Amino acid sequence: MREVQGQVVVIGAGIAGLAAAHRLLERGTRVTVLEASDRVGGKLLPGELAGARVDLGAESMLARRPEAVALAREVGLTDRLQPPATATASLWTRGALRPFPKGHVMGVPGTASALAGVLSEEGLARIERDAELPRTEVGDDVAVGEYVAERLGREVVDRLLEPMLGGVYAGDAYRISMRSAVPQLFQVARTHTSLTEGVRELQAKAAAARQTGPVFMGIRGGIGTLPLAVADSVRARGGEILTRTPVTELRRTPEGGWRAGSGEREWRADAVVVAAPAPVAARLLRAETPGAAAELDAVEYASMALVTLAYRRDGAALPDGSGFLVPPVDGRTIKASTFASQKWGWIADENPDLVVLRTSVGRYGETDILQRDDTELVEISRHDLKAATGLDATPVAARVTRWDDGLPQYPVGHHARVARIREHIARLPGLAVCGAPYDGVGIPACIASAYAAVDQVHGDTEGVEQLTAHPVQSLHGGAGE
């Protein structure tokens, strides 16, 4: 183990950077966090609409992984943790809201009957052919949509896999890496001839494990309050967090440490954790490790926008459930809607006279829709909501939150790119990277990568190696984003 007793600089105050700072302080290290924007939290953003507290970014976290819920407990949020009040979602397809199918793994069914009512008769029959097809070789990686379409037909991909993966990555299922995005399915593809047989085996193992407790978790007041609580804890432990401090230069010092510059200010550190988006990380690392920078430059991002709407409850009846997903093949503009007041009990409790919901628009390759102004995006969302649910009331308030280049894409070969980045990074003692561009875009994945980065600057690479070999799957929270 490499002892880092002095100063560590963390670049970026999203949830990954804050988690890294929190873990470093636990180890007795002095920490300074440098954040370019005027706030902490990154894609976790609390807000207010018509007096109601809401999330304007991510709104749930996977609870079946320990990292996010454990961190929330560590920073004093135990009493505010709440699972969704309902996990029953719908699929808006073929002109109607239909119950979201059960009996699948990330949209891939174990039997054709699991998708009855969503797929056509021809689509259901195509699933049955999986058992008769010869083995599909996947090699080192394969696009999840490409593989599933070959085994089960395009309808499964277009009607179920696309809306689910679109909700997580705002991406294209026919480009997304199965190895990085859905690792459990990739393992099935490598070990089974029949995909449906492998899915049934996964389901049987999950049933035998008898996992209890919710799959997802929220926080009263919003997931956006998590980074605020972590930041408070970092400061209480003696850590320093500086916002509006963009790092413009990162260089090695002759003594073997690091120098981070921001304008006329400079910080010297024994180690640096770069918890910034890929383009920023590439710019900072170019001088010392051009190989890592070149790989980071190749990471693509998708942009999207969230439209949050508040209605008077007496004029805004919604269907039961947490919301709905929308297959792109149906040609709608919105890709999902979350009935926030129904999904999160605390919103309804705090705002009994309001109904709060949100829609999302935009995904990888869709740029035209995001050129519309906020008023147009609100009207487009209202149009689609009326067609899906019959909701025709006028909202009392609306807010559009744009996440330009908000979600890194995981195309085929992503795992190999991450391995190459870390191979370059490993040649520079006292340097590590973490965050959404590497091992998973969900909150637990970002925290896990932060902890592995802290271990790495201390000379322990086991966590990094584990994440590189086994990325953290990011699941969909039922409906919404």
C-alpha positions as CSV (number, residue, x, y, z in Angstrom):
1,M,0.0,0.0,0.0
2,R,1.2,3.5,-0.9
3,E,0.7,5.8,2.0
4,V,-0.8,9.2,1.1
5,Q,-0.5,11.2,4.3
6,G,-0.5,14.7,2.8
7,Q,-2.9,16.6,0.5
8,V,-5.1,15.1,-2.2
9,V,-6.9,17.2,-4.7
10,V,-10.2,15.9,-6.1
11,I,-11.2,17.6,-9.4
12,G,-15.0,17.6,-9.8
13,A,-17.8,17.8,-7.1
14,G,-20.3,15.5,-8.6
15,I,-21.4,12.5,-6.5
16,A,-18.2,10.6,-7.6
17,G,-15.8,13.4,-6.5
18,L,-17.7,14.0,-3.3
19,A,-17.7,10.3,-2.5
20,A,-13.9,10.1,-3.2
21,A,-13.3,13.1,-0.9
22,H,-15.5,11.5,1.9
23,R,-13.5,8.3,1.7
24,L,-10.2,10.0,1.6
25,L,-11.1,12.0,4.8
26,E,-12.0,8.7,6.5
27,R,-8.4,7.6,5.9
28,G,-7.0,10.7,7.5
29,T,-6.0,12.5,4.3
30,R,-6.3,16.3,3.8
31,V,-8.6,17.0,0.8
32,T,-9.4,19.9,-1.4
33,V,-12.2,19.5,-4.0
34,L,-12.2,21.8,-7.0
35,E,-15.4,22.3,-8.9
36,A,-15.8,24.4,-12.0
37,S,-19.5,25.2,-11.7
38,D,-21.2,27.2,-9.0
39,R,-22.6,24.2,-7.1
40,V,-21.9,20.6,-6.1
41,G,-23.8,17.5,-7.2
42,G,-23.4,17.2,-10.9
43,K,-26.4,15.3,-12.4
44,L,-28.1,15.2,-8.9
45,L,-29.9,18.5,-8.7
46,P,-32.7,19.4,-6.2
47,G,-35.2,22.1,-7.1
48,E,-38.6,23.6,-6.4
49,L,-41.7,23.9,-8.6
50,A,-44.9,25.6,-7.4
51,G,-43.6,25.3,-3.8
52,A,-42.9,21.6,-4.2
53,R,-39.5,20.1,-3.6
54,V,-38.5,18.1,-6.7
55,D,-35.6,16.4,-8.4
56,L,-34.4,18.1,-11.6
57,G,-31.8,15.4,-12.3
58,A,-31.6,11.8,-11.3
59,E,-34.5,10.8,-9.1
60,S,-33.7,7.3,-7.7
61,M,-30.8,5.1,-6.9
62,L,-30.3,1.4,-7.1
63,A,-30.7,-0.2,-3.7
64,R,-29.6,-3.7,-4.6
65,R,-26.0,-2.4,-4.7
66,P,-24.7,-1.2,-1.3
67,E,-22.7,1.9,-2.2
68,A,-25.3,4.6,-2.6
69,V,-27.6,3.7,0.3
70,A,-24.6,3.1,2.6
71,L,-23.2,6.5,1.8
72,A,-26.6,8.2,2.4
73,R,-26.6,6.5,5.8
74,E,-23.1,7.6,6.6
75,V,-23.9,11.2,6.0
76,G,-27.0,11.2,8.2
77,L,-29.9,10.5,5.8
78,T,-31.0,7.2,7.2
79,D,-34.4,8.6,8.4
80,R,-35.1,10.2,5.0
81,L,-34.5,7.1,2.8
82,Q,-37.8,6.0,1.2
83,P,-38.5,3.4,-1.5
84,P,-40.9,4.2,-4.3
85,A,-44.6,4.2,-3.2
86,T,-45.4,2.2,-6.3
87,A,-43.1,0.3,-8.7
88,T,-45.9,-0.4,-11.2
89,A,-45.1,1.1,-14.5
90,S,-46.6,1.1,-18.0
91,L,-45.5,1.1,-21.6
92,W,-47.1,3.6,-24.0
93,T,-47.1,1.6,-27.2
94,R,-49.4,0.8,-30.1
95,G,-51.7,3.7,-29.1
96,A,-52.4,2.7,-25.5
97,L,-50.8,2.5,-22.0
98,R,-50.1,-1.2,-21.3
99,P,-48.9,-2.8,-18.1
100,F,-45.2,-3.1,-18.2
101,P,-44.3,-6.8,-18.8
102,K,-43.0,-8.9,-16.0
103,G,-40.7,-11.9,-16.3
104,H,-37.8,-10.2,-18.1
105,V,-34.2,-9.2,-17.5
106,M,-33.6,-5.6,-18.6
107,G,-36.3,-6.1,-21.3
108,V,-35.2,-9.5,-22.4
109,P,-37.9,-12.2,-21.7
110,G,-37.5,-15.7,-20.5
111,T,-40.6,-16.8,-22.3
112,A,-42.7,-15.3,-25.2
113,S,-45.7,-15.2,-22.9
114,A,-44.0,-12.5,-20.8
115,L,-44.5,-10.0,-23.6
116,A,-48.0,-10.9,-24.6
117,G,-50.0,-7.7,-25.3
118,V,-46.9,-5.7,-26.2
119,L,-45.6,-7.7,-29.2
120,S,-47.5,-8.8,-32.3
121,E,-48.3,-12.4,-32.8
122,E,-45.4,-12.5,-35.3
123,G,-43.1,-11.0,-32.7
124,L,-44.1,-13.5,-30.0
125,A,-43.6,-16.4,-32.5
126,R,-40.1,-15.1,-33.3
127,I,-39.1,-15.3,-29.7
128,E,-39.9,-19.0,-29.7
129,R,-37.4,-19.6,-32.5
130,D,-34.6,-18.8,-30.1
131,A,-34.5,-22.4,-28.8
132,E,-33.9,-23.7,-32.3
133,L,-31.2,-21.3,-33.5
134,P,-27.5,-22.2,-33.5
135,R,-25.3,-20.4,-31.1
136,T,-24.5,-16.7,-31.6
137,E,-20.9,-15.9,-31.0
138,V,-20.4,-12.6,-29.2
139,G,-16.6,-12.4,-29.1
140,D,-15.1,-9.8,-26.8
141,D,-18.2,-7.7,-26.9
142,V,-21.4,-7.1,-28.9
143,A,-24.2,-4.5,-29.2
144,V,-27.0,-5.6,-26.9
145,G,-29.7,-4.7,-29.5
146,E,-27.9,-6.5,-32.3
147,Y,-27.5,-9.7,-30.2
148,V,-31.1,-9.7,-28.8
149,A,-32.5,-9.0,-32.3
150,E,-30.6,-11.9,-33.8
151,R,-31.8,-14.3,-31.0
152,L,-35.4,-13.0,-30.4
153,G,-36.2,-10.6,-33.3
154,R,-36.2,-6.8,-33.6
155,E,-39.6,-6.3,-32.0
156,V,-38.2,-7.2,-28.5
157,V,-35.5,-4.7,-29.0
158,D,-37.7,-1.9,-30.5
159,R,-40.6,-2.3,-28.1
160,L,-38.9,-3.1,-24.8
161,L,-35.1,-3.1,-24.8
162,E,-34.9,0.4,-26.4
163,P,-37.1,2.2,-24.0
164,M,-35.4,0.6,-21.0
165,L,-31.9,1.3,-22.1
166,G,-32.9,4.7,-23.4
167,G,-34.1,5.5,-19.9
168,V,-30.7,4.7,-18.4
169,Y,-28.2,5.9,-21.1
170,A,-30.4,8.0,-23.4
171,G,-28.7,5.8,-26.0
172,D,-29.3,3.5,-28.9
173,A,-29.7,-0.2,-28.1
174,Y,-28.1,-1.2,-31.4
175,R,-24.9,0.6,-30.4
176,I,-24.8,0.0,-26.6
177,S,-22.2,-2.5,-25.3
178,M,-23.8,-5.6,-23.8
179,R,-20.6,-6.3,-21.9
180,S,-20.6,-2.9,-20.2
181,A,-24.3,-2.0,-19.9
182,V,-25.9,-5.4,-19.3
183,P,-23.0,-7.6,-18.0
184,Q,-25.3,-10.4,-16.7
185,L,-26.8,-10.9,-20.2
186,F,-23.3,-10.8,-21.7
187,Q,-22.3,-13.7,-19.4
188,V,-25.4,-15.6,-20.5
189,A,-24.6,-15.0,-24.1
190,R,-21.1,-16.5,-23.6
191,T,-22.3,-19.6,-21.8
192,H,-25.7,-20.4,-23.3
193,T,-26.9,-21.2,-26.8
194,S,-30.4,-20.1,-26.0
195,L,-30.9,-16.6,-24.7
196,T,-34.3,-17.3,-23.2
197,E,-32.9,-20.4,-21.4
198,G,-30.2,-18.2,-19.9
199,V,-32.6,-15.6,-18.8
200,R,-34.8,-18.2,-17.1
201,E,-31.6,-19.4,-15.3
202,L,-30.9,-15.8,-14.1
203,Q,-34.4,-15.5,-12.9
204,A,-34.2,-18.8,-11.0
205,K,-31.0,-17.7,-9.3
206,A,-32.5,-14.4,-8.3
207,A,-35.5,-16.2,-6.9
208,A,-33.3,-18.6,-5.0
209,A,-31.3,-15.7,-3.5
210,R,-34.5,-14.4,-2.1
211,Q,-33.3,-10.8,-2.0
212,T,-35.6,-8.7,0.2
213,G,-36.1,-5.0,0.3
214,P,-36.7,-2.5,-2.5
215,V,-34.8,-2.6,-5.8
216,F,-34.6,1.2,-5.9
217,M,-34.5,3.9,-3.2
218,G,-35.3,7.6,-3.0
219,I,-34.7,10.3,-0.4
220,R,-37.3,12.5,1.2
221,G,-36.6,15.9,-0.3
222,G,-35.1,14.3,-3.5
223,I,-32.0,12.4,-4.5
224,G,-30.5,15.8,-5.2
225,T,-30.1,16.3,-1.4
226,L,-27.5,13.4,-1.3
227,P,-24.5,15.3,-2.6
228,L,-25.4,18.3,-0.4
229,A,-25.3,16.0,2.6
230,V,-22.0,14.4,1.5
231,A,-20.5,17.9,0.9
232,D,-21.6,19.0,4.4
233,S,-20.0,15.9,5.8
234,V,-16.8,16.6,3.9
235,R,-16.6,20.1,5.3
236,A,-17.4,18.9,8.8
237,R,-14.4,16.6,8.6
238,G,-12.1,19.3,7.6
239,G,-12.2,19.0,3.8
240,E,-12.3,22.0,1.6
241,I,-14.7,22.4,-1.4
242,L,-14.2,25.3,-3.8
243,T,-16.8,26.0,-6.4
244,R,-16.4,28.3,-9.4
245,T,-12.8,27.0,-9.5
246,P,-12.2,25.4,-13.0
247,V,-8.8,23.5,-13.1
248,T,-7.0,24.7,-16.2
249,E,-3.7,22.8,-15.7
250,L,-2.6,19.5,-14.1
251,R,1.1,18.7,-14.1
252,R,3.5,16.4,-12.3
253,T,6.0,18.1,-10.0
254,P,9.8,17.3,-10.0
255,E,9.3,15.9,-6.5
256,G,6.8,13.3,-7.8
257,G,3.6,15.0,-6.6
258,W,1.0,17.0,-8.6
259,R,0.3,20.6,-9.3
260,A,-3.3,21.8,-10.1
261,G,-3.8,25.3,-11.4
262,S,-6.9,27.5,-11.7
263,G,-6.2,30.9,-13.1
264,E,-3.6,32.5,-10.7
265,R,-4.2,30.0,-8.0
266,E,-2.3,26.7,-7.6
267,W,-2.6,23.6,-5.4
268,R,0.2,21.1,-4.7
269,A,-0.8,17.6,-3.8
270,D,0.6,14.2,-3.2
271,A,-2.2,12.7,-5.3
272,V,-5.1,13.7,-7.6
273,V,-8.4,12.1,-8.3
274,V,-10.0,13.3,-11.5
275,A,-13.8,13.0,-11.2
276,A,-14.7,15.1,-14.2
277,P,-16.6,14.3,-17.4
278,A,-14.5,12.7,-20.1
279,P,-13.8,15.9,-22.2
280,V,-12.6,17.8,-19.1
281,A,-10.5,14.8,-18.0
282,A,-9.0,14.5,-21.4
283,R,-8.0,18.2,-21.4
284,L,-6.4,18.0,-18.0
285,L,-4.5,14.7,-18.6
286,R,-3.2,15.5,-22.1
287,A,0.1,17.0,-20.9
288,E,1.1,14.0,-18.7
289,T,-0.7,11.1,-20.3
290,P,-1.6,11.8,-23.9
291,G,-2.7,8.2,-24.4
292,A,-5.3,8.4,-21.7
293,A,-6.4,11.8,-23.1
294,A,-6.9,10.4,-26.6
295,E,-9.1,7.6,-25.3
296,L,-11.2,10.0,-23.2
297,D,-11.6,12.3,-26.2
298,A,-13.3,9.4,-28.0
299,V,-16.0,9.0,-25.3
300,E,-19.3,10.3,-26.8
301,Y,-22.2,11.9,-24.8
302,A,-26.0,12.2,-25.2
303,S,-28.0,15.2,-24.4
304,M,-31.5,15.3,-23.0
305,A,-34.0,17.5,-21.2
306,L,-36.4,17.0,-18.3
307,V,-39.7,18.8,-18.3
308,T,-41.2,19.0,-14.8
309,L,-44.9,20.0,-14.5
310,A,-47.1,20.8,-11.6
311,Y,-50.9,20.6,-11.7
312,R,-53.8,21.3,-9.3
313,R,-54.8,17.8,-8.0
314,D,-58.5,18.4,-8.5
315,G,-58.0,18.7,-12.3
316,A,-55.2,16.3,-13.0
317,A,-56.3,12.6,-12.7
318,L,-53.5,10.2,-13.8
319,P,-53.5,6.4,-14.3
320,D,-52.2,4.3,-11.5
321,G,-48.5,3.6,-11.3
322,S,-45.2,5.3,-11.3
323,G,-45.3,6.4,-15.0
324,F,-44.5,5.0,-18.4
325,L,-41.8,4.4,-20.9
326,V,-42.1,5.0,-24.7
327,P,-40.6,2.9,-27.4
328,P,-38.9,5.2,-30.0
329,V,-40.4,3.0,-32.8
330,D,-43.8,4.5,-31.9
331,G,-42.7,7.9,-33.1
332,R,-43.6,9.9,-30.0
333,T,-41.5,12.8,-28.9
334,I,-41.2,12.1,-25.1
335,K,-39.3,9.0,-24.2
336,A,-40.7,8.6,-20.7
337,S,-42.9,10.1,-18.0
338,T,-42.6,9.8,-14.2
339,F,-45.7,10.5,-12.1
340,A,-43.5,11.9,-9.3
341,S,-46.4,12.5,-6.9
342,Q,-47.4,8.8,-7.2
343,K,-44.0,7.3,-7.3
344,W,-42.6,9.2,-4.3
345,G,-44.9,9.3,-1.2
346,W,-43.1,12.2,0.3
347,I,-44.0,14.5,-2.6
348,A,-47.7,13.7,-2.2
349,D,-47.5,14.1,1.6
350,E,-45.8,17.5,1.4
351,N,-48.0,18.8,-1.5
352,P,-51.5,17.3,-1.1
353,D,-53.1,19.8,-3.5
354,L,-50.5,19.3,-6.3
355,V,-49.7,16.6,-8.8
356,V,-46.1,16.7,-10.0
357,L,-44.9,14.8,-13.0
358,R,-42.1,15.0,-15.5
359,T,-41.2,13.9,-19.0
360,S,-37.9,13.4,-20.7
361,V,-37.0,14.2,-24.3
362,G,-33.8,13.6,-26.3
363,R,-31.4,10.8,-26.7
364,Y,-28.2,9.9,-28.5
365,G,-28.3,11.2,-32.1
366,E,-31.5,13.3,-31.5
367,T,-30.4,16.9,-31.5
368,D,-33.3,18.6,-33.3
369,I,-35.8,18.3,-30.5
370,L,-33.4,19.9,-28.0
371,Q,-33.1,23.0,-30.3
372,R,-36.7,23.9,-29.4
373,D,-37.1,26.5,-26.7
374,D,-38.5,25.7,-23.2
375,T,-42.1,26.8,-24.1
376,E,-42.1,24.4,-27.0
377,L,-40.8,21.5,-25.0
378,V,-43.5,22.1,-22.4
379,E,-46.2,22.1,-25.1
380,I,-44.8,19.0,-26.8
381,S,-44.8,17.2,-23.4
382,R,-48.4,18.3,-22.7
383,H,-49.5,17.1,-26.1
384,D,-47.9,13.6,-25.6
385,L,-49.2,13.4,-22.0
386,K,-52.8,14.1,-23.2
387,A,-52.5,11.4,-25.9
388,A,-51.1,8.9,-23.4
389,T,-53.2,9.6,-20.3
390,G,-56.0,12.0,-21.2
391,L,-54.5,14.8,-19.0
392,D,-55.7,18.0,-20.5
393,A,-55.4,20.4,-17.6
394,T,-53.2,23.5,-17.7
395,P,-50.1,23.2,-15.4
396,V,-49.7,25.8,-12.7
397,A,-46.0,25.7,-13.2
398,A,-43.4,24.1,-15.5
399,R,-39.7,23.9,-15.7
400,V,-37.3,22.6,-18.3
401,T,-33.9,21.3,-17.2
402,R,-31.4,20.7,-20.0
403,W,-28.6,18.2,-19.6
404,D,-26.3,19.0,-22.5
405,D,-23.8,16.2,-23.0
406,G,-25.2,14.7,-19.8
407,L,-24.8,11.0,-20.3
408,P,-21.7,9.2,-21.5
409,Q,-22.3,6.5,-24.1
410,Y,-21.1,2.9,-23.7
411,P,-20.7,1.6,-27.3
412,V,-19.2,-1.8,-28.2
413,G,-15.7,-2.0,-26.9
414,H,-16.3,0.4,-24.0
415,H,-14.7,-2.0,-21.5
416,A,-11.5,-2.2,-23.6
417,R,-11.3,1.6,-23.8
418,V,-11.7,1.9,-20.0
419,A,-8.9,-0.7,-19.5
420,R,-6.6,1.3,-21.9
421,I,-7.3,4.5,-20.0
422,R,-6.5,2.9,-16.7
423,E,-3.4,1.3,-18.1
424,H,-2.1,4.7,-19.1
425,I,-3.1,6.2,-15.7
426,A,-1.4,3.4,-13.8
427,R,2.0,4.6,-15.0
428,L,1.6,7.8,-13.1
429,P,1.7,7.3,-9.3
430,G,-0.8,9.3,-7.3
431,L,-3.3,9.6,-10.1
432,A,-6.8,8.1,-10.5
433,V,-10.0,8.7,-12.4
434,C,-13.6,8.0,-11.5
435,G,-17.2,8.8,-12.4
436,A,-19.8,8.0,-15.0
437,P,-17.5,7.6,-18.1
438,Y,-16.0,4.4,-16.8
439,D,-17.9,1.6,-14.9
440,G,-21.6,2.5,-15.0
441,V,-23.7,5.6,-15.1
442,G,-25.8,5.0,-12.0
443,I,-25.2,6.5,-8.6
444,P,-23.8,3.3,-7.0
445,A,-21.5,2.8,-10.0
446,C,-20.1,6.3,-9.7
447,I,-19.6,5.8,-5.9
448,A,-17.9,2.4,-6.5
449,S,-15.5,3.9,-9.0
450,A,-14.7,6.7,-6.5
451,Y,-13.8,4.3,-3.8
452,A,-11.7,2.3,-6.3
453,A,-9.9,5.5,-7.2
454,V,-9.1,6.3,-3.6
455,D,-7.7,2.8,-3.2
456,Q,-5.6,3.3,-6.4
457,V,-3.9,6.5,-5.2
458,H,-3.0,4.5,-2.1
459,G,-1.4,1.8,-4.3
460,D,-4.2,-0.7,-4.1
461,T,-5.5,-1.5,-7.6
462,E,-7.8,-4.4,-6.7
463,G,-10.9,-2.3,-6.8
464,V,-10.1,-0.8,-10.2
465,E,-9.3,-4.2,-11.6
466,Q,-12.6,-5.6,-10.3
467,L,-14.6,-2.7,-11.8
468,T,-12.9,-3.0,-15.1
469,A,-13.7,-6.7,-15.3
470,H,-17.2,-6.4,-13.9
471,P,-18.9,-3.0,-14.5
472,V,-21.8,-2.1,-12.2
473,Q,-25.0,-2.6,-14.2
474,S,-27.3,0.5,-14.2
475,L,-30.9,-0.5,-14.1
476,H,-34.0,1.4,-14.9
477,G,-36.1,2.8,-12.1
478,G,-39.5,1.5,-13.4
479,A,-40.5,4.6,-15.3
480,G,-38.9,7.9,-15.9
481,E,-35.2,8.5,-16.0
